[in-house]
């Protein structure tokens, strides 16, 4: 009847006596015989709503067995929350696994809590690890650590999988010392995690440049019969490159080849990128050729890294030749390639060529992204053409792109340099209205611009606001502000700024020093004289222009 009649709930009690339907054995048999889990759950929910029927533990367990088959986690959680029964452990464990696979980590933790309250039951270590893994997968490291403490309290110290999850959780929280401590504790008990756990910790230590600890960990790893994988060495090389230790990265790279390892494409890409960044283009080309001969297909990204490297050292002809070679190999022109070319031309002050490439891109139906607009805006700003930069900014808005902090910062600086501080402040306010957080240097540009335009009061107010917001002004900002205050005979304010400047570890430029010295000599202010004795007598606090050039 429940299979064939859409509205069987309205007639079932009239066709079967309650003494039969409400029998616990009958309920269990109906659930067992029905292949459709949804219908079984529908029947169970219906009969539980009838007056005179209260399911017992056996009936609850019968329905509870089938729910994980369809990952009905909400229904199962509801049953556990409302029922006063102890589920059979084997089905709870199965349910927890289904729940974890479904991504409902919070519900899985709730099930564990319910499990411990119902008769003092404790899940097996496998189930604990399953849920720890689920928490880690959704980056709930707080739950990983919380559950592990509860796991220990229940009598489980953990196994090699457990320590792996703990190490990964601590590494994600950037608590590398704690991760190393946990590893040491488990190794003392001769519980050894897999290579992945070691690699996660090695990766974190490498990024922070703690290579003495990396070497120590590698030794312990090998001693524990866990041979480093290619990914392990990849993370070490990545850390060395990030910390500008390119020679050491290449030494390990070459040693791997001697030992019979075959470097992967990621290793080649990292090293080529670093060589290009350092301007070592001959070495980068050689490594690129080696990578190609070893079967790694040169793609658009790899070509663009080399092209950008040539632009970086001013070799525009070589960059364009390589770009043509890339196109001849059948790689399609894309927004990425044009971004590299436009950035390269802008970097070298070739704004006419950059705009020509921009127009060519549009003709070919490629839509520039906000990064390309930002590159052109910055190029025009550095070229002293803030008007053209503003035109590009307006075009960016017209096509419906959202500007970023990278869009506004060069505009603010260029406007301030040209003396148009009012417009620069308007641009900063527009940035704030778009919920974009200005970089600290943006405040410096405006203060410096205000000083150069003689607006000493507002520049002083903005400087005080920077300090109040725990932002550190640049050395140039201090020098310009002291110069402006001194010229406007606000010597006490100049003393205040000077004190803050030396506290920040900055030095005073010689022209500003001479101006202060001249003003202080004419001042009868006791505070000014005291400042002269305390600060201007310190020769190491003064930096000459000649010294800067040296």
Rosetta blueprint (number, residue, H / E / L):
1 X L
2 X L
3 X L
4 X L
5 X L
6 X L
7 X L
8 X H
9 X H
10 X H
11 X L
12 X H
13 X H
14 X H
15 X H
16 X L
17 X L
18 X H
19 X H
20 X H
21 X H
22 X L
23 X L
24 X H
25 X H
26 X H
27 X H
28 X H
29 X H
30 X H
31 X H
32 X H
33 X H
34 X L
35 X L
36 X L
37 X H
38 X H
39 X H
40 X H
41 X H
42 X H
43 X H
44 X H
45 X H
46 X H
47 X H
48 X H
49 X L
50 X L
51 X L
52 X L
53 X L
54 X L
55 X L
56 X L
57 X H
58 X H
59 X H
60 X H
61 X H
62 X H
63 X H
64 X H
65 X H
66 X H
67 X H
68 X H
69 X H
70 X H
71 X L
72 X L
73 X H
74 X H
75 X H
76 X H
77 X H
78 X H
79 X H
80 X H
81 X H
82 X H
83 X L
84 X L
85 X L
86 X L
87 X L
88 X L
89 X H
90 X H
91 X H
92 X H
93 X H
94 X H
95 X H
96 X H
97 X H
98 X H
99 X H
100 X H
101 X H
102 X L
103 X L
104 X L
105 X H
106 X H
107 X H
108 X H
109 X H
110 X H
111 X H
112 X H
113 X H
114 X H
115 X H
116 X H
117 X H
118 X L
119 X L
120 X L
121 X L
122 X L
123 X L
124 X L
125 X H
126 X H
127 X H
128 X H
129 X H
130 X H
131 X H
132 X H
133 X H
134 X H
135 X H
136 X H
137 X H
138 X L
139 X L
140 X L
141 X H
142 X H
143 X H
144 X H
145 X H
146 X H
147 X H
148 X H
149 X H
150 X H
151 X H
152 X H
153 X H
154 X L
155 X L
156 X L
157 X L
158 X L
159 X L
160 X H
161 X H
162 X H
163 X H
164 X H
165 X H
166 X H
167 X H
168 X H
169 X H
170 X H
171 X H
172 X H
173 X L
174 X L
175 X L
176 X H
177 X H
178 X H
179 X H
180 X H
181 X H
182 X H
183 X H
184 X H
185 X H
186 X H
187 X H
188 X H
189 X L
190 X L
191 X L
192 X L
193 X L
194 X L
195 X H
196 X H
197 X H
198 X H
199 X H
200 X H
201 X H
202 X H
203 X H
204 X H
205 X H
206 X H
207 X H
208 X L
209 X L
210 X L
211 X H
212 X H
213 X H
214 X H
215 X H
216 X H
217 X H
218 X H
219 X H
220 X H
221 X H
222 X H
223 X H
224 X L
225 X L
226 X L
227 X L
228 X L
229 X L
230 X H
231 X H
232 X H
233 X H
234 X H
235 X H
236 X H
237 X H
238 X H
239 X H
240 X H
241 X H
242 X H
243 X L
244 X L
245 X L
246 X H
247 X H
248 X H
249 X H
250 X H
251 X H
252 X H
253 X H
254 X H
255 X H
256 X H
257 X H
258 X H
259 X L
260 X L
261 X L
262 X L
263 X L
264 X L
265 X H
266 X H
267 X H
268 X H
269 X H
270 X H
271 X H
272 X H
273 X H
274 X H
275 X H
276 X H
277 X H
278 X L
279 X L
280 X L
281 X H
282 X H
283 X H
284 X H
285 X H
286 X H
287 X H
288 X H
289 X H
290 X H
291 X H
292 X H
293 X H
294 X L
295 X L
296 X L
297 X L
298 X L
299 X L
300 X H
301 X H
302 X H
303 X H
304 X H
305 X H
306 X H
307 X H
308 X H
309 X H
310 X H
311 X H
312 X H
313 X L
314 X L
315 X L
316 X H
317 X H
318 X H
319 X H
320 X H
321 X H
322 X H
323 X H
324 X H
325 X H
326 X H
327 X H
328 X H
329 X L
330 X L
331 X L
332 X L
333 X L
334 X L
335 X H
336 X H
337 X H
338 X H
339 X H
340 X H
341 X H
342 X H
343 X H
344 X H
345 X H
346 X H
347 X H
348 X L
349 X L
350 X L
351 X H
352 X H
353 X H
354 X H
355 X H
356 X H
357 X H
358 X H
359 X H
360 X H
361 X H
362 X H
363 X H
364 X L
365 X L
366 X L
367 X L
368 X L
369 X L
370 X H
371 X H
372 X H
373 X H
374 X H
375 X H
376 X H
377 X H
378 X H
379 X H
380 X H
381 X H
382 X H
383 X L
384 X L
385 X L
386 X H
387 X H
388 X H
389 X H
390 X H
391 X H
392 X H
393 X H
394 X H
395 X H
396 X H
397 X H
398 X H
399 X L
400 X L
401 X L
402 X L
403 X L
404 X L
405 X H
406 X H
407 X H
408 X H
409 X H
410 X H
411 X H
412 X H
413 X H
414 X H
415 X H
416 X H
417 X H
418 X L
419 X L
420 X L
421 X H
422 X H
423 X H
424 X H
425 X H
426 X H
427 X H
428 X H
429 X H
430 X H
431 X H
432 X H
433 X H
434 X L
435 X L
436 X L
437 X L
438 X L
439 X L
440 X H
441 X H
442 X H
443 X H
444 X H
445 X H
446 X H
447 X H
448 X H
449 X H
450 X H
451 X H
452 X H
453 X L
454 X L
455 X L
456 X H
457 X H
458 X H
459 X H
460 X H
461 X H
462 X H
463 X H
464 X H
465 X H
466 X H
467 X H
468 X H
469 X L
470 X L
471 X L
472 X L
473 X L
474 X L
475 X H
476 X H
477 X H
478 X H
479 X H
480 X H
481 X H
482 X H
483 X H
484 X H
485 X H
486 X H
487 X H
488 X L
489 X L
490 X L
491 X H
492 X H
493 X H
494 X H
495 X H
496 X H
497 X H
498 X H
499 X H
500 X H
501 X H
502 X H
503 X H
504 X L
505 X L
506 X L
507 X L
508 X E
509 X E
510 X H
511 X H
512 X H
513 X H
514 X H
515 X H
516 X H
517 X H
518 X H
519 X H
520 X H
521 X H
522 X H
523 X L
524 X L
525 X L
526 X H
527 X H
528 X H
529 X H
530 X H
531 X H
532 X H
533 X H
534 X H
535 X H
536 X H
537 X L
538 X L
539 X H
540 X H
541 X H
542 X E
543 X E
544 X L
545 X H
546 X H
547 X H
548 X H
549 X H
550 X L
